[in-house]
Amino acid sequence: MSTVLVTGAGGFIGGHLAKRLLEEGHDVRAVDIKPRERWYLAHDEAENLFDFDVAIQDNAAVATKGCRDVYNLAADMGGMGFIENNKALCMLSVLTSTHVLEEGRKNGMERYFYSSSACVYAADKQTTTDITALKEADAYPAMPEDGYGWEKLFSERMCRHYTEDFGLWTRVARYHNVYGPHGTWDGGREKAPAAVCRKVAAAALSGKHEIEIWGDGEQTRSFTWIDDCVDGTRMIMDAETIDDPINLGSSEMVSINELVSIVEGIAGLELERKHKLDAPLGVRGRNSDNTRIKQELGWEPSTRLRDGLAKTYAWVHQQMSEGVASL
């Protein structure tokens, strides 16, 4: 069994994926630009390349050498606040996407997985809170999230053309708001579930029972539990028929206000809500249509949002109560 490469392995999804691959008995090469102390999950059983930037072409060549399978999860990204204020940095991830794909091909890589995002979907299909769930075809005509979404959509097309031109096995999953423990929960890169868990935990620990909510809180999203995401990722990589990008998300849509209420219930609190109407919001509504992945792979999330949030809140609360600094 050849080595399996996971780029972005110091990050949230990458760390959980590397763990799963090791449990399955694979030899794993785990790579991330971050130093060892900033990895969320570092596994001693893996071949770990710390401080290793695969946006540099020579590094991508080293990382992919001897790897039959490559999971490329490396990207400069974060929550909506980060994405809207760092469009150029998000676009620069195209160097990682391109170099890992090309150097992997030259090194004899046989299978390539690319982690895309629901941010590729056309903005004019996400203008209301009661949005119709997004089908894979809704990415075109192209009108993705500026910066981050454009880079993801471009890199999806790269996968398509590498399959057409070189016969390379490429698989692309469009992740929808993945959440869970051992991820970013502070500092500006966190996404809504972790941010809400942090704010509610801060209220519980400080006794100051109020919470800031970005926008009016009526914007809607769906959120995918990390273990369900890893299950789906492995299934998509192994699938014989998934040649085009496919949704990997939950269809359990909630408003941000409802998300806050769920976490309040978990914490046993009722907080005064203060809405920050000038905060970055992204699209008005977004939800995943899982018809295709159910039909082709039989996959659907097995974890209810409340159950996943309970585990996430417990972990974030523990980090804060122990004074652990966010990475």
C-alpha positions in Angstrom: 0.0 0.0 0.0 1.6 3.3 -1.1 1.7 6.4 0.9 -1.4 8.6 1.0 -0.8 12.4 1.0 -3.0 14.8 2.9 -2.3 18.4 2.4 -3.7 20.9 4.9 -3.3 18.1 7.4 -2.7 20.6 10.2 -6.1 22.1 9.7 -9.5 21.0 10.9 -10.8 18.6 8.2 -7.3 17.5 7.1 -6.4 16.5 10.6 -9.6 14.4 11.0 -9.1 12.8 7.5 -5.5 11.9 8.3 -6.7 10.2 11.5 -9.3 8.2 9.6 -6.7 7.1 7.0 -4.3 6.0 9.7 -7.0 4.0 11.4 -7.7 2.2 8.1 -4.1 1.1 8.0 -2.7 3.5 5.4 0.7 5.0 5.4 0.0 8.8 5.6 2.2 11.7 4.7 0.7 14.7 6.5 1.7 18.2 5.2 0.8 21.7 6.3 2.4 25.2 6.1 1.8 25.7 9.8 4.5 24.8 12.5 3.9 21.8 14.7 2.4 23.7 17.6 -0.3 25.1 15.4 -1.6 21.8 14.0 -5.1 20.9 15.5 -4.4 17.2 15.2 -0.9 15.9 14.6 -0.5 12.1 14.5 2.8 10.6 15.5 2.1 7.6 13.3 2.1 9.7 10.1 5.1 11.1 8.2 4.6 14.8 9.2 6.0 17.6 7.2 5.6 20.7 9.3 6.3 24.3 8.0 6.0 22.9 4.5 4.4 25.1 1.9 3.1 23.2 -1.1 2.2 26.4 -2.9 5.9 26.3 -3.8 6.3 24.0 -6.8 9.4 22.2 -5.6 7.8 21.4 -2.3 4.7 20.1 -4.1 7.0 17.8 -6.0 8.6 16.5 -2.7 5.2 16.1 -1.0 3.6 14.0 -3.8 6.6 11.8 -4.5 5.7 8.1 -4.0 2.0 8.9 -3.3 -0.7 7.0 -5.3 -3.5 8.9 -3.6 -3.5 12.6 -2.8 -6.1 14.5 -0.8 -5.6 18.2 -1.4 -7.3 20.1 1.4 -4.8 22.9 1.7 -6.2 26.5 1.3 -6.0 29.9 2.9 -9.5 30.3 4.1 -11.8 30.9 7.1 -15.3 32.2 8.0 -17.2 34.9 6.1 -15.3 37.7 7.9 -12.0 36.4 6.7 -13.2 35.5 3.2 -14.7 38.9 2.5 -11.6 40.8 3.8 -8.9 38.6 2.3 -9.9 38.0 -1.3 -6.3 38.1 -2.7 -5.0 35.7 -0.1 -7.8 33.3 -0.9 -7.1 33.5 -4.6 -3.4 32.7 -4.0 -4.5 29.2 -3.0 -4.6 28.5 -6.7 -0.8 28.0 -6.5 -1.3 25.1 -4.1 -4.2 23.7 -6.1 -2.2 23.8 -9.4 1.2 22.7 -8.1 -0.1 19.7 -6.1 -2.2 18.6 -9.1 0.6 18.9 -11.6 3.5 17.6 -9.5 1.4 14.7 -8.4 0.7 13.8 -12.0 4.4 14.0 -12.9 5.2 11.8 -9.9 2.7 9.1 -11.0 -0.2 9.9 -8.7 -3.2 7.8 -9.7 -6.1 9.4 -7.7 -6.6 13.0 -6.7 -9.3 14.4 -4.3 -9.9 18.2 -4.2 -11.9 19.8 -1.4 -14.1 22.5 -3.0 -16.8 24.6 -1.4 -20.4 25.6 -1.6 -18.9 29.1 -2.1 -18.7 28.2 -5.8 -22.5 28.5 -6.2 -24.0 31.4 -8.1 -24.9 34.3 -5.9 -28.2 35.0 -7.7 -29.5 31.6 -6.6 -28.8 32.5 -2.9 -30.7 35.7 -2.4 -33.5 34.6 0.0 -33.6 32.9 3.4 -36.0 30.2 2.1 -33.6 29.2 -0.6 -34.2 26.1 -2.8 -31.4 23.7 -2.0 -28.5 24.0 -4.4 -28.0 21.3 -7.0 -24.5 20.7 -8.5 -25.6 22.4 -11.8 -26.3 25.7 -9.9 -22.6 26.6 -10.0 -23.2 27.8 -13.6 -23.6 30.4 -15.1 -20.6 31.2 -12.9 -21.2 33.8 -10.1 -19.3 32.4 -7.1 -18.2 34.1 -3.9 -15.7 36.7 -4.9 -12.1 35.6 -4.3 -12.4 32.3 -2.4 -15.3 31.0 -4.6 -13.6 31.9 -7.8 -10.4 30.0 -6.8 -12.4 26.9 -5.9 -14.3 27.0 -9.1 -11.2 27.4 -11.2 -9.5 24.5 -9.4 -12.5 22.3 -10.0 -12.1 23.0 -13.7 -8.4 22.1 -13.5 -9.5 18.7 -12.1 -11.9 18.2 -15.0 -9.3 19.0 -17.6 -6.6 16.8 -16.0 -9.1 14.0 -16.3 -9.9 14.8 -19.9 -6.3 15.4 -21.0 -4.4 12.9 -18.9 -6.9 10.4 -17.8 -6.3 11.2 -14.2 -8.8 10.0 -11.6 -10.0 13.2 -10.0 -12.8 13.6 -7.4 -14.2 16.9 -6.2 -16.5 17.4 -3.2 -18.2 20.7 -2.5 -18.1 21.0 1.3 -21.0 22.8 3.1 -19.9 24.4 6.4 -18.2 21.5 8.1 -18.0 21.8 12.0 -16.9 19.9 15.0 -14.1 19.8 17.7 -10.4 20.3 17.0 -10.9 23.3 14.7 -10.7 27.1 14.6 -13.0 28.7 17.1 -11.5 32.2 17.5 -9.3 34.7 15.8 -11.4 35.6 12.7 -11.1 32.4 10.7 -13.8 30.4 12.6 -17.1 29.6 11.0 -20.6 30.2 12.4 -21.0 27.0 14.6 -17.6 27.5 16.3 -18.1 31.2 16.6 -21.5 30.8 18.2 -20.2 28.1 20.6 -17.4 30.5 21.6 -19.7 33.4 22.2 -22.2 31.3 24.3 -19.3 29.7 26.3 -17.9 33.2 26.9 -21.2 34.3 28.3 -21.4 31.2 30.5 -17.9 31.7 31.9 -18.1 35.5 32.4 -21.7 35.7 33.6 -22.3 38.5 31.0 -25.4 37.1 29.4 -25.4 38.7 26.0 -24.3 37.7 22.5 -23.4 39.6 19.3 -25.0 38.2 16.1 -23.8 39.3 12.7 -26.7 40.7 10.6 -30.3 40.2 11.5 -29.6 36.5 12.2 -32.3 35.4 9.6 -29.7 34.3 7.0 -29.8 30.5 6.6 -27.2 27.8 6.2 -26.7 24.1 6.7 -23.9 22.6 8.7 -22.1 19.2 8.3 -20.7 17.2 11.2 -17.0 16.4 10.7 -17.3 12.6 10.9 -20.0 12.7 8.3 -17.7 14.8 6.1 -14.8 12.3 6.4 -17.1 9.4 5.7 -18.4 11.1 2.5 -14.9 12.2 1.5 -13.6 8.6 1.6 -16.7 7.3 -0.3 -16.3 10.0 -3.0 -12.6 9.2 -3.5 -13.3 5.5 -4.0 -16.4 5.9 -6.1 -16.1 4.6 -9.7 -18.7 7.0 -11.2 -18.3 10.4 -9.5 -16.4 12.3 -12.2 -18.0 15.7 -11.6 -18.1 17.9 -8.5 -20.7 16.7 -6.0 -22.3 18.2 -2.9 -21.1 17.0 0.5 -23.3 18.6 3.1 -26.3 18.5 5.3 -29.8 19.5 4.1 -30.8 20.4 7.7 -31.1 24.2 7.1 -31.4 26.7 10.0 -31.2 30.4 10.5 -28.3 31.9 12.5 -30.8 32.9 15.1 -32.0 29.3 15.3 -28.3 28.2 15.6 -27.9 30.5 18.5 -31.0 29.1 20.2 -29.8 25.6 19.8 -26.5 26.4 21.5 -28.2 28.4 24.2 -30.3 25.4 25.0 -27.2 23.2 25.2 -25.6 25.6 27.6 -28.8 26.2 29.6 -28.7 29.9 28.9 -30.9 32.6 27.5 -28.8 35.6 26.2 -29.6 39.1 25.2 -29.0 39.4 21.5 -27.3 42.3 19.9 -27.3 42.4 16.1 -24.3 43.8 14.3 -26.0 44.9 11.0 -22.8 46.1 9.3 -20.9 42.8 9.7 -19.9 40.6 6.7 -22.8 38.2 5.9 -22.2 36.4 2.6 -25.2 35.1 0.8 -28.7 35.4 2.3 -29.4 31.7 2.2 -27.6 28.4 1.3 -28.5 24.8 1.6 -27.3 21.5 0.1 -29.3 19.4 -2.3 -28.1 15.9 -1.5 -30.2 14.1 -4.2 -27.2 13.0 -6.2 -24.9 11.8 -3.5 -27.8 9.8 -2.0 -28.6 8.2 -5.3 -25.0 7.4 -6.3 -23.3 6.6 -3.0 -26.2 6.1 -0.5 -24.6 8.8 1.7 -26.4 11.2 3.9 -25.4 12.8 7.2 -26.1 10.6 10.3 -25.5 13.3 12.9 -28.3 15.8 13.8 -27.2 19.4 14.1 -28.0 19.6 17.8 -26.0 16.5 18.6 -23.0 17.7 16.8 -23.3 21.2 18.3 -23.4 19.6 21.8 -20.1 18.0 21.3 -18.6 21.1 19.6 -19.8 23.3 22.5 -18.4 21.0 25.1 -15.0 21.1 23.4 -14.9 24.9 22.9 -16.1 25.5 26.5 -13.2 23.2 27.7 -10.7 25.1 25.6 -11.8 28.4 27.0 -12.2 27.3 30.6 -8.6 25.8 30.5 -7.2 29.0 28.9 -6.1 27.2 25.8 -5.3 29.8 23.1 -7.0 29.4 19.8 -4.7 28.3 17.0 
